[in-house]
């Protein structure tokens, strides 16, 4: 039976782990090479993606195991440099399996394009003109990308907003609501906005200034939920109820205080960004939308919610904008992104967003569990010690030896790691 449970996966060699993932996703040799770094993005390919290229920059690519999302077993590629992120997500996904894994859903993949309309003599008349010619403008938007319309996407609606106060005075903003299907849609939306501008100027008598998408894609939401029995949270001297209640208390802090909420939500993005990066999507857009959404009430707060149900289970939910794609952009130009999508086995952008939201919720749970019990540093620093050992010059088996000494001593510094290395070399 196909399962994302990979007991002892972290104990396997790098080559063994790579072979297991290749078998899971039926990767070709070229796709395997894209994942292991030997055949990923070349400088020549990079030269076509951005300007002034001088090389490529690599991030570790790990696999988060144990995920069940909407009843499907999923292995999740994560590109991230921070220790403990992949391990935490994997372990929390294992706990979530006790309650059936994650359930997730998404709204339609509708993006918002904005046209800023200035120098209008009568804003009310301008709004009435835009409303009267709404269908004409929608038809014009759909004519820009007829292939998108054939795939079931296209312009869905128009909205007019009035900005009453700004540093330059009042003005109008026209929103074009556009379904981008399996594309993230940034370039598509921007092209549509450009095409609409002359007609909007003619209808309003104003001047269209900015024409660009909004990264607050609050019509393109992803939601994830998990239910974890209290007894599944127990470990060591901590009872399940104690861990559960500690998580609720930690969540309450983030819900009430923006200073805590910023770090709380950063922990969520620790899970989300690595999957977004691994699949070639725009993590800056995701970050901007997520944090703007967290402040939609006028006060910055937690993106996630944690509560206890009638059976005493811990219930977590996460909702945020997730504008990701599986076609276009780097998702098709970057060989590692293509291989990562194959490992995920997703058939649509909405399915990808559902998995990403689930990983974000898992990572949030991991951070809250650590904070509410042993503290965030215990597990994190043991992994951080490996980075310090490498920075000090340790290689091969000596990385683990030096890291173990650092953890045992409780002094995780590069200077001490170098001293340990000298001791090892002297005694060898």
DRENDO-1510 file (C-alpha; in Angstrom, 1 decimal, always signed):
<recs>
REC; n; res; u; v; w
REC; 1; UNK; +0.0; +0.0; +0.0 .
REC; 2; UNK; +1.3; +3.4; -1.0 .
REC; 3; UNK; +2.0; +5.5; +2.1 .
REC; 4; UNK; +3.9; +8.7; +3.0 .
REC; 5; UNK; +5.0; +7.0; +6.3 .
REC; 6; UNK; +8.7; +6.5; +5.9 .
REC; 7; UNK; +10.0; +5.2; +9.3 .
REC; 8; UNK; +13.7; +5.7; +9.8 .
REC; 9; UNK; +13.9; +7.9; +6.6 .
REC; 10; UNK; +16.2; +10.4; +8.3 .
REC; 11; UNK; +18.6; +7.6; +9.3 .
REC; 12; UNK; +19.1; +6.5; +5.7 .
REC; 13; UNK; +22.0; +7.7; +3.6 .
REC; 14; UNK; +21.5; +10.5; +1.2 .
REC; 15; UNK; +21.6; +8.1; -1.8 .
REC; 16; UNK; +19.1; +5.8; -0.2 .
REC; 17; UNK; +16.7; +8.6; +0.5 .
REC; 18; UNK; +17.0; +9.8; -3.1 .
REC; 19; UNK; +16.3; +6.3; -4.4 .
REC; 20; UNK; +13.2; +6.0; -2.2 .
REC; 21; UNK; +11.7; +9.3; -3.5 .
REC; 22; UNK; +12.6; +8.3; -7.1 .
REC; 23; UNK; +10.7; +5.1; -6.7 .
REC; 24; UNK; +7.8; +6.8; -5.0 .
REC; 25; UNK; +7.3; +9.3; -7.9 .
REC; 26; UNK; +8.6; +7.1; -10.7 .
REC; 27; UNK; +11.2; +9.8; -11.5 .
REC; 28; UNK; +13.3; +9.5; -14.7 .
REC; 29; UNK; +17.1; +9.7; -14.3 .
REC; 30; UNK; +17.0; +13.4; -15.4 .
REC; 31; UNK; +14.3; +14.2; -12.8 .
REC; 32; UNK; +16.4; +12.4; -10.1 .
REC; 33; UNK; +19.4; +14.5; -11.1 .
REC; 34; UNK; +17.3; +17.6; -10.9 .
REC; 35; UNK; +16.4; +16.8; -7.3 .
REC; 36; UNK; +19.9; +15.7; -6.2 .
REC; 37; UNK; +21.5; +18.8; -7.6 .
REC; 38; UNK; +23.7; +17.2; -10.2 .
REC; 39; UNK; +21.2; +18.1; -13.0 .
REC; 40; UNK; +19.3; +21.0; -11.6 .
REC; 41; UNK; +19.2; +24.6; -12.9 .
REC; 42; UNK; +22.3; +25.4; -14.9 .
REC; 43; UNK; +23.9; +28.8; -15.1 .
REC; 44; UNK; +22.9; +28.9; -18.8 .
REC; 45; UNK; +19.2; +28.2; -17.9 .
REC; 46; UNK; +19.4; +30.8; -15.1 .
REC; 47; UNK; +20.7; +33.3; -17.6 .
REC; 48; UNK; +17.3; +33.2; -19.3 .
REC; 49; UNK; +15.3; +33.5; -16.1 .
REC; 50; UNK; +16.8; +36.7; -14.6 .
REC; 51; UNK; +19.3; +39.4; -15.6 .
REC; 52; UNK; +23.0; +39.8; -14.8 .
REC; 53; UNK; +23.4; +36.1; -14.0 .
REC; 54; UNK; +26.7; +35.0; -12.6 .
REC; 55; UNK; +25.8; +31.6; -11.2 .
REC; 56; UNK; +23.1; +29.7; -9.3 .
REC; 57; UNK; +22.4; +29.6; -5.5 .
REC; 58; UNK; +21.4; +26.3; -4.0 .
REC; 59; UNK; +19.2; +25.5; -1.0 .
REC; 60; UNK; +18.8; +22.1; +0.8 .
REC; 61; UNK; +15.9; +20.2; -0.6 .
REC; 62; UNK; +14.2; +17.9; +2.0 .
REC; 63; UNK; +11.2; +15.7; +2.0 .
REC; 64; UNK; +8.5; +16.0; +4.6 .
REC; 65; UNK; +6.9; +12.6; +5.2 .
REC; 66; UNK; +3.7; +11.3; +6.8 .
REC; 67; UNK; +1.3; +13.8; +5.2 .
REC; 68; UNK; -2.2; +12.7; +4.4 .
REC; 69; UNK; -4.2; +15.5; +2.7 .
REC; 70; UNK; -7.8; +14.9; +1.8 .
REC; 71; UNK; -7.3; +11.2; +2.2 .
REC; 72; UNK; -4.3; +11.1; -0.1 .
REC; 73; UNK; -0.8; +10.1; +1.0 .
REC; 74; UNK; +1.6; +12.9; +0.1 .
REC; 75; UNK; +5.4; +13.4; +0.2 .
REC; 76; UNK; +6.3; +17.1; +0.3 .
REC; 77; UNK; +9.5; +18.6; -1.2 .
REC; 78; UNK; +10.7; +21.5; +0.9 .
REC; 79; UNK; +13.6; +23.9; -0.1 .
REC; 80; UNK; +14.8; +25.6; +3.1 .
REC; 81; UNK; +18.0; +26.4; +4.9 .
REC; 82; UNK; +16.6; +26.5; +8.5 .
REC; 83; UNK; +17.2; +23.4; +10.6 .
REC; 84; UNK; +14.2; +21.6; +12.2 .
REC; 85; UNK; +11.6; +22.8; +9.7 .
REC; 86; UNK; +11.4; +19.6; +7.7 .
REC; 87; UNK; +11.6; +17.4; +10.8 .
REC; 88; UNK; +9.0; +19.3; +12.6 .
REC; 89; UNK; +6.5; +19.3; +9.7 .
REC; 90; UNK; +7.0; +15.5; +9.3 .
REC; 91; UNK; +6.5; +14.8; +12.9 .
REC; 92; UNK; +3.4; +16.9; +13.2 .
REC; 93; UNK; +2.0; +15.3; +10.1 .
REC; 94; UNK; +2.5; +11.9; +11.9 .
REC; 95; UNK; +0.5; +13.2; +14.9 .
REC; 96; UNK; -2.2; +14.5; +12.6 .
REC; 97; UNK; -2.6; +11.0; +11.1 .
REC; 98; UNK; -4.2; +9.9; +14.4 .
REC; 99; UNK; -7.1; +12.2; +13.5 .
REC; 100; UNK; -7.3; +11.3; +9.8 .
REC; 101; UNK; -4.7; +13.7; +8.5 .
REC; 102; UNK; -5.5; +17.1; +7.0 .
REC; 103; UNK; -8.6; +18.1; +5.3 .
REC; 104; UNK; -8.2; +21.1; +3.0 .
REC; 105; UNK; -10.1; +23.1; +0.4 .
REC; 106; UNK; -9.7; +26.1; -1.8 .
REC; 107; UNK; -11.9; +28.8; -3.4 .
REC; 108; UNK; -11.8; +29.4; -7.1 .
REC; 109; UNK; -8.4; +30.6; -8.4 .
REC; 110; UNK; -9.6; +34.2; -8.9 .
REC; 111; UNK; -7.0; +37.0; -8.9 .
REC; 112; UNK; -7.5; +40.7; -8.7 .
REC; 113; UNK; -6.1; +43.2; -11.1 .
REC; 114; UNK; -6.2; +46.9; -10.2 .
REC; 115; UNK; -6.5; +50.0; -12.3 .
REC; 116; UNK; -5.9; +53.3; -10.5 .
REC; 117; UNK; -8.1; +56.0; -12.1 .
REC; 118; UNK; -7.0; +59.6; -11.4 .
REC; 119; UNK; -8.1; +63.1; -12.6 .
REC; 120; UNK; -11.8; +62.3; -12.7 .
REC; 121; UNK; -14.2; +65.3; -12.7 .
REC; 122; UNK; -17.2; +63.4; -11.4 .
REC; 123; UNK; -16.5; +60.2; -9.6 .
REC; 124; UNK; -20.2; +59.2; -9.4 .
REC; 125; UNK; -20.7; +59.5; -13.1 .
REC; 126; UNK; -17.5; +57.6; -13.7 .
REC; 127; UNK; -18.7; +54.7; -11.5 .
REC; 128; UNK; -22.0; +54.7; -13.3 .
REC; 129; UNK; -20.3; +54.5; -16.7 .
REC; 130; UNK; -18.1; +51.6; -15.6 .
REC; 131; UNK; -21.2; +49.8; -14.3 .
REC; 132; UNK; -23.1; +50.4; -17.5 .
REC; 133; UNK; -20.3; +49.0; -19.7 .
REC; 134; UNK; -19.4; +46.2; -17.4 .
REC; 135; UNK; -20.0; +43.4; -19.9 .
REC; 136; UNK; -18.1; +45.3; -22.6 .
REC; 137; UNK; -15.1; +45.5; -20.3 .
REC; 138; UNK; -15.3; +41.8; -19.4 .
REC; 139; UNK; -15.5; +40.8; -23.0 .
REC; 140; UNK; -12.4; +43.0; -23.7 .
REC; 141; UNK; -10.6; +41.3; -20.8 .
REC; 142; UNK; -11.5; +37.8; -22.2 .
REC; 143; UNK; -10.3; +38.7; -25.6 .
REC; 144; UNK; -6.8; +39.2; -24.3 .
REC; 145; UNK; -6.3; +35.5; -23.5 .
REC; 146; UNK; -8.9; +33.4; -25.4 .
REC; 147; UNK; -7.0; +30.2; -24.6 .
REC; 148; UNK; -7.5; +30.8; -20.9 .
REC; 149; UNK; -11.3; +31.2; -21.5 .
REC; 150; UNK; -11.3; +27.9; -23.4 .
REC; 151; UNK; -9.7; +26.3; -20.3 .
REC; 152; UNK; -12.6; +27.5; -18.2 .
REC; 153; UNK; -10.9; +30.6; -16.8 .
REC; 154; UNK; -11.3; +34.3; -17.7 .
REC; 155; UNK; -12.8; +37.5; -16.5 .
REC; 156; UNK; -15.5; +36.9; -13.8 .
REC; 157; UNK; -16.4; +40.3; -12.5 .
REC; 158; UNK; -15.6; +44.0; -12.1 .
REC; 159; UNK; -15.6; +46.0; -8.9 .
REC; 160; UNK; -15.2; +49.8; -8.4 .
REC; 161; UNK; -13.8; +51.1; -5.2 .
REC; 162; UNK; -13.5; +54.7; -4.1 .
REC; 163; UNK; -10.5; +55.8; -2.2 .
REC; 164; UNK; -11.8; +58.7; -0.2 .
REC; 165; UNK; -8.5; +59.8; +1.5 .
REC; 166; UNK; -5.0; +59.5; +0.2 .
REC; 167; UNK; -1.9; +61.7; +0.0 .
REC; 168; UNK; -3.1; +62.9; -3.4 .
REC; 169; UNK; -6.8; +63.1; -2.6 .
REC; 170; UNK; -9.7; +60.8; -3.6 .
REC; 171; UNK; -9.6; +58.6; -6.7 .
REC; 172; UNK; -11.2; +55.4; -8.1 .
REC; 173; UNK; -9.9; +51.9; -8.3 .
REC; 174; UNK; -11.3; +49.4; -10.8 .
REC; 175; UNK; -10.8; +45.7; -9.9 .
REC; 176; UNK; -10.9; +43.1; -12.6 .
REC; 177; UNK; -11.6; +39.7; -11.1 .
REC; 178; UNK; -10.0; +37.0; -13.3 .
REC; 179; UNK; -9.9; +33.2; -12.9 .
REC; 180; UNK; -6.4; +32.0; -13.8 .
REC; 181; UNK; -7.1; +28.3; -13.5 .
REC; 182; UNK; -3.7; +26.4; -12.9 .
REC; 183; UNK; -1.5; +29.5; -13.4 .
REC; 184; UNK; -0.4; +31.8; -10.7 .
REC; 185; UNK; -1.4; +34.5; -13.1 .
REC; 186; UNK; +0.6; +37.6; -12.3 .
REC; 187; UNK; +1.8; +38.3; -15.9 .
REC; 188; UNK; -1.6; +37.4; -17.3 .
REC; 189; UNK; -3.4; +39.8; -14.9 .
REC; 190; UNK; -1.0; +42.6; -15.7 .
REC; 191; UNK; -1.5; +42.1; -19.4 .
REC; 192; UNK; -5.3; +42.3; -19.0 .
REC; 193; UNK; -5.0; +45.5; -16.9 .
REC; 194; UNK; -2.9; +47.1; -19.6 .
REC; 195; UNK; -5.5; +46.1; -22.3 .
REC; 196; UNK; -8.4; +47.6; -20.3 .
REC; 197; UNK; -6.7; +50.9; -19.5 .
REC; 198; UNK; -7.6; +52.9; -22.7 .
REC; 199; UNK; -11.3; +51.9; -22.6 .
REC; 200; UNK; -11.5; +52.7; -18.9 .
REC; 201; UNK; -10.1; +56.2; -19.6 .
REC; 202; UNK; -12.6; +56.7; -22.4 .
REC; 203; UNK; -15.5; +55.7; -20.2 .
REC; 204; UNK; -14.5; +57.7; -17.1 .
REC; 205; UNK; -12.7; +60.7; -18.6 .
REC; 206; UNK; -9.9; +60.1; -16.2 .
REC; 207; UNK; -6.3; +58.9; -16.4 .
REC; 208; UNK; -5.4; +55.3; -15.6 .
REC; 209; UNK; -2.1; +55.4; -13.7 .
REC; 210; UNK; -1.1; +52.0; -12.1 .
REC; 211; UNK; -2.3; +48.8; -13.8 .
REC; 212; UNK; -1.2; +45.8; -11.9 .
REC; 213; UNK; -2.3; +42.7; -9.9 .
REC; 214; UNK; -2.9; +42.7; -6.2 .
REC; 215; UNK; -1.0; +40.2; -4.1 .
REC; 216; UNK; -3.7; +40.4; -1.5 .
REC; 217; UNK; -5.5; +37.6; -3.4 .
REC; 218; UNK; -8.3; +37.3; -0.8 .
REC; 219; UNK; -10.6; +35.7; -3.4 .
REC; 220; UNK; -8.1; +32.8; -3.8 .
REC; 221; UNK; -8.0; +31.3; -0.4 .
REC; 222; UNK; -6.8; +27.9; +0.9 .
REC; 223; UNK; -8.0; +26.4; +4.1 .
REC; 224; UNK; -6.6; +23.4; +6.0 .
REC; 225; UNK; -7.8; +21.7; +9.2 .
REC; 226; UNK; -6.6; +18.9; +11.4 .
REC; 227; UNK; -8.0; +17.1; +14.5 .
REC; 228; UNK; -5.6; +15.6; +16.9 .
REC; 229; UNK; -6.7; +13.4; +19.8 .
REC; 230; UNK; -5.2; +14.6; +23.1 .
REC; 231; UNK; -3.5; +11.3; +23.8 .
REC; 232; UNK; -1.5; +11.6; +20.6 .
REC; 233; UNK; +0.1; +14.8; +21.9 .
REC; 234; UNK; +1.5; +13.1; +25.0 .
REC; 235; UNK; +5.3; +12.6; +25.3 .
REC; 236; UNK; +7.8; +12.1; +28.1 .
REC; 237; UNK; +6.4; +13.6; +31.3 .
REC; 238; UNK; +3.8; +15.7; +29.4 .
REC; 239; UNK; +0.3; +14.4; +29.3 .
REC; 240; UNK; -1.8; +15.0; +26.2 .
REC; 241; UNK; -4.1; +17.3; +28.0 .
REC; 242; UNK; -1.2; +19.4; +29.3 .
REC; 243; UNK; +0.3; +19.7; +25.8 .
REC; 244; UNK; -3.1; +20.5; +24.3 .
REC; 245; UNK; -3.9; +23.2; +26.8 .
REC; 246; UNK; -0.4; +24.7; +26.5 .
REC; 247; UNK; -0.9; +25.0; +22.7 .
REC; 248; UNK; -4.2; +26.8; +23.3 .
REC; 249; UNK; -2.5; +29.2; +25.7 .
REC; 250; UNK; +0.3; +29.9; +23.2 .
REC; 251; UNK; -2.3; +30.4; +20.4 .
REC; 252; UNK; -4.2; +32.9; +22.6 .
REC; 253; UNK; -1.0; +35.0; +22.9 .
REC; 254; UNK; -0.8; +35.2; +19.1 .
REC; 255; UNK; -4.5; +35.9; +18.7 .
REC; 256; UNK; -4.3; +38.9; +21.1 .
REC; 257; UNK; -0.9; +40.4; +20.5 .
REC; 258; UNK; +0.6; +41.5; +17.1 .
REC; 259; UNK; +4.2; +41.2; +18.4 .
REC; 260; UNK; +3.6; +37.6; +19.1 .
REC; 261; UNK; +1.4; +37.1; +16.0 .
REC; 262; UNK; +4.3; +38.2; +13.7 .
REC; 263; UNK; +6.5; +35.4; +15.0 .
REC; 264; UNK; +3.6; +32.9; +15.2 .
REC; 265; UNK; +2.8; +33.6; +11.5 .
REC; 266; UNK; +6.4; +33.4; +10.6 .
REC; 267; UNK; +6.3; +29.9; +11.9 .
REC; 268; UNK; +3.4; +29.1; +9.6 .
REC; 269; UNK; +5.4; +30.5; +6.7 .
REC; 270; UNK; +8.3; +28.3; +7.7 .
REC; 271; UNK; +6.2; +25.5; +6.4 .
REC; 272; UNK; +4.6; +27.3; +3.4 .
REC; 273; UNK; +7.6; +29.0; +1.8 .
REC; 274; UNK; +9.8; +25.9; +1.4 .
REC; 275; UNK; +7.1; +24.2; -0.6 .
REC; 276; UNK; +6.4; +27.3; -2.6 .
REC; 277; UNK; +10.1; +27.7; -3.4 .
REC; 278; UNK; +10.5; +24.0; -4.3 .
REC; 279; UNK; +7.7; +24.2; -6.8 .
REC; 280; UNK; +9.0; +27.4; -8.5 .
REC; 281; UNK; +6.3; +29.7; -7.2 .
REC; 282; UNK; +6.6; +33.2; -5.9 .
REC; 283; UNK; +7.1; +33.1; -2.2 .
REC; 284; UNK; +7.4; +36.9; -1.9 .
REC; 285; UNK; +3.8; +37.2; -3.2 .
REC; 286; UNK; +2.6; +34.5; -0.8 .
REC; 287; UNK; +4.3; +36.3; +2.1 .
REC; 288; UNK; +2.8; +39.7; +1.2 .
REC; 289; UNK; -0.7; +38.3; +0.8 .
REC; 290; UNK; -0.5; +36.2; +4.0 .
REC; 291; UNK; +0.6; +39.1; +6.2 .
REC; 292; UNK; -1.9; +41.5; +4.6 .
REC; 293; UNK; -4.6; +39.0; +5.2 .
REC; 294; UNK; -3.6; +38.6; +8.8 .
REC; 295; UNK; -4.3; +42.3; +9.2 .
REC; 296; UNK; -7.6; +42.4; +7.3 .
REC; 297; UNK; -9.6; +43.3; +10.4 .
REC; 298; UNK; -7.5; +46.4; +11.0 .
REC; 299; UNK; -5.4; +44.5; +13.6 .
REC; 300; UNK; -2.6; +42.1; +12.8 .
REC; 301; UNK; -3.4; +38.7; +14.3 .
REC; 302; UNK; -2.9; +34.9; +13.9 .
REC; 303; UNK; -3.6; +33.3; +10.6 .
REC; 304; UNK; -4.4; +30.0; +12.4 .
REC; 305; UNK; -7.0; +29.1; +15.0 .
REC; 306; UNK; -6.7; +26.4; +17.7 .
REC; 307; UNK; -9.5; +25.1; +19.9 .
REC; 308; UNK; -10.8; +22.1; +21.7 .
REC; 309; UNK; -13.8; +20.1; +20.4 .
REC; 310; UNK; -16.5; +18.4; +22.5 .
REC; 311; UNK; -14.4; +15.2; +22.6 .
REC; 312; UNK; -11.4; +17.0; +23.9 .
REC; 313; UNK; -9.5; +16.8; +20.7 .
REC; 314; UNK; -7.2; +19.6; +19.6 .
REC; 315; UNK; -8.5; +21.2; +16.4 .
REC; 316; UNK; -6.4; +23.5; +14.2 .
REC; 317; UNK; -7.5; +25.5; +11.2 .
REC; 318; UNK; -5.5; +27.7; +8.8 .
REC; 319; UNK; -6.9; +30.1; +6.2 .
REC; 320; UNK; -4.8; +32.4; +3.9 .
REC; 321; UNK; -4.5; +33.6; +0.3 .
REC; 322; UNK; -2.4; +31.1; -1.7 .
REC; 323; UNK; -1.9; +32.1; -5.3 .
REC; 324; UNK; +0.3; +29.3; -6.7 .
REC; 325; UNK; +0.5; +27.7; -10.1 .
REC; 326; UNK; +1.6; +24.5; -11.7 .
REC; 327; UNK; +2.0; +26.0; -15.2 .
REC; 328; UNK; +3.9; +28.9; -16.5 .
REC; 329; UNK; +6.9; +30.8; -15.0 .
REC; 330; UNK; +9.6; +29.0; -13.1 .
REC; 331; UNK; +7.3; +26.0; -12.5 .
REC; 332; UNK; +7.9; +25.0; -16.2 .
REC; 333; UNK; +11.4; +26.6; -16.7 .
REC; 334; UNK; +13.1; +25.1; -13.6 .
REC; 335; UNK; +13.9; +21.4; -13.8 .
REC; 336; UNK; +13.9; +21.0; -10.0 .
REC; 337; UNK; +10.4; +22.6; -9.7 .
REC; 338; UNK; +9.1; +20.2; -12.3 .
REC; 339; UNK; +10.5; +17.2; -10.4 .
REC; 340; UNK; +9.1; +18.5; -7.1 .
REC; 341; UNK; +5.6; +18.8; -8.6 .
REC; 342; UNK; +5.9; +15.2; -9.8 .
REC; 343; UNK; +6.8; +14.0; -6.3 .
REC; 344; UNK; +3.8; +15.9; -5.0 .
REC; 345; UNK; +1.6; +14.3; -7.7 .
REC; 346; UNK; -0.7; +17.3; -8.0 .
REC; 347; UNK; -3.1; +17.7; -10.9 .
REC; 348; UNK; -4.2; +21.3; -10.3 .
REC; 349; UNK; -3.0; +24.5; -8.7 .
REC; 350; UNK; -5.8; +24.2; -6.2 .
REC; 351; UNK; -4.6; +20.8; -5.0 .
REC; 352; UNK; -1.1; +22.2; -4.6 .
REC; 353; UNK; -2.5; +25.1; -2.5 .
REC; 354; UNK; -4.3; +22.6; -0.3 .
REC; 355; UNK; -1.1; +20.7; +0.4 .
REC; 356; UNK; +0.8; +23.9; +1.1 .
REC; 357; UNK; -1.8; +25.1; +3.6 .
REC; 358; UNK; -1.6; +21.7; +5.3 .
REC; 359; UNK; +2.1; +22.0; +5.7 .
REC; 360; UNK; +1.8; +25.5; +7.1 .
REC; 361; UNK; -0.7; +24.2; +9.7 .
REC; 362; UNK; +1.6; +21.3; +10.6 .
REC; 363; UNK; +4.6; +23.6; +11.0 .
REC; 364; UNK; +2.5; +25.9; +13.2 .
REC; 365; UNK; +1.6; +23.0; +15.4 .
REC; 366; UNK; +5.2; +22.0; +15.7 .
REC; 367; UNK; +6.3; +25.4; +16.8 .
REC; 368; UNK; +3.4; +25.8; +19.3 .
REC; 369; UNK; +4.0; +22.3; +20.8 .
REC; 370; UNK; +7.7; +23.0; +21.3 .
REC; 371; UNK; +7.1; +26.5; +22.8 .
REC; 372; UNK; +4.4; +25.1; +25.1 .
REC; 373; UNK; +6.6; +22.3; +26.4 .
REC; 374; UNK; +10.4; +22.0; +26.2 .
REC; 375; UNK; +11.0; +25.4; +24.6 .
REC; 376; UNK; +11.9; +26.1; +21.0 .
REC; 377; UNK; +15.6; +25.8; +21.4 .
REC; 378; UNK; +16.1; +22.2; +22.5 .
REC; 379; UNK; +15.4; +20.4; +19.2 .
REC; 380; UNK; +16.3; +23.4; +17.0 .
REC; 381; UNK; +19.8; +23.8; +18.5 .
REC; 382; UNK; +20.7; +20.2; +18.1 .
REC; 383; UNK; +20.1; +20.6; +14.4 .
REC; 384; UNK; +21.8; +24.0; +14.3 .
REC; 385; UNK; +24.9; +22.4; +15.8 .
REC; 386; UNK; +25.4; +20.6; +12.5 .
REC; 387; UNK; +25.5; +23.9; +10.6 .
REC; 388; UNK; +28.0; +25.3; +13.1 .
REC; 389; UNK; +30.2; +22.2; +12.7 .
REC; 390; UNK; +30.2; +22.6; +8.9 .
REC; 391; UNK; +30.9; +26.3; +9.3 .
REC; 392; UNK; +33.9; +25.4; +11.4 .
REC; 393; UNK; +35.3; +23.2; +8.7 .
REC; 394; UNK; +34.0; +19.7; +9.7 .
REC; 395; UNK; +33.4; +17.3; +6.9 .
REC; 396; UNK; +32.1; +13.7; +6.5 .
REC; 397; UNK; +31.6; +11.8; +9.8 .
REC; 398; UNK; +33.2; +14.6; +11.8 .
REC; 399; UNK; +30.1; +16.8; +11.3 .
REC; 400; UNK; +28.1; +14.5; +13.5 .
REC; 401; UNK; +30.9; +14.0; +16.1 .
REC; 402; UNK; +31.5; +17.8; +16.5 .
REC; 403; UNK; +27.7; +18.5; +16.6 .
REC; 404; UNK; +27.2; +15.9; +19.3 .
REC; 405; UNK; +30.0; +17.5; +21.4 .
REC; 406; UNK; +28.6; +21.0; +21.0 .
REC; 407; UNK; +25.1; +19.8; +22.1 .
REC; 408; UNK; +26.4; +17.9; +25.0 .
REC; 409; UNK; +28.4; +20.9; +26.2 .
REC; 410; UNK; +25.6; +23.3; +25.5 .
REC; 411; UNK; +28.0; +25.7; +23.8 .
REC; 412; UNK; +27.1; +25.9; +20.1 .
REC; 413; UNK; +29.6; +28.3; +18.7 .
REC; 414; UNK; +31.9; +28.2; +15.7 .
REC; 415; UNK; +35.0; +28.9; +17.9 .
REC; 416; UNK; +34.3; +25.9; +20.1 .
REC; 417; UNK; +33.6; +23.7; +17.1 .
REC; 418; UNK; +37.0; +24.6; +15.7 .
REC; 419; UNK; +38.6; +23.7; +19.0 .
REC; 420; UNK; +36.9; +20.3; +18.9 .
REC; 421; UNK; +38.1; +19.7; +15.4 .
REC; 422; UNK; +41.7; +20.5; +16.4 .
REC; 423; UNK; +41.3; +18.0; +19.3 .
REC; 424; UNK; +40.0; +15.3; +17.0 .
REC; 425; UNK; +42.8; +15.9; +14.5 .
REC; 426; UNK; +45.5; +15.8; +17.2 .
REC; 427; UNK; +44.2; +12.5; +18.6 .
REC; 428; UNK; +43.7; +10.9; +15.3 .
</recs>
